[in-house]
Amino acid sequence: MGRTKRKYHGIRAHSNPLSDQLFDYPVSPSAIKWEDFYPEFYAQHKTQSDQTSQVTLVPEFADVGCGFGGLTVSLSTLFPSTLIFAMEIREKVVDYVQERIIK
């Protein structure tokens, strides 16, 4: 299994990727449908718990400006049953991290 190469995910460090993007911002963390971000995790917990009870798991870690995901990946190995929410605004970096997670 090969490693994902950063050189194929080149970015300009000081560009403003938000200048031409539109984002919907939630009013509060409780307004977020976390199951949209973690469908496999929620599906697993729904089958393990009572089907009538609603699963209300939320991320316990937030990695703001996660870059290439070093902290996020390290935390995921230390806390495999914990939801971690990583945020990065640079699209090419997000693509790199998603490839890294899949491998």
PyMOL commands that set and color helices and strands:
alter all, ss='L'
color gray80, all
select helices_A, chain A and resi 6-8+29-31+34-36+39-48+70-78+91-102
alter helices_A, ss='H'
color red, helices_A
select strands_A, chain A and resi 61-64+84-87
alter strands_A, ss='S'
color yellow, strands_A
deselect
rebuild
show_as cartoon
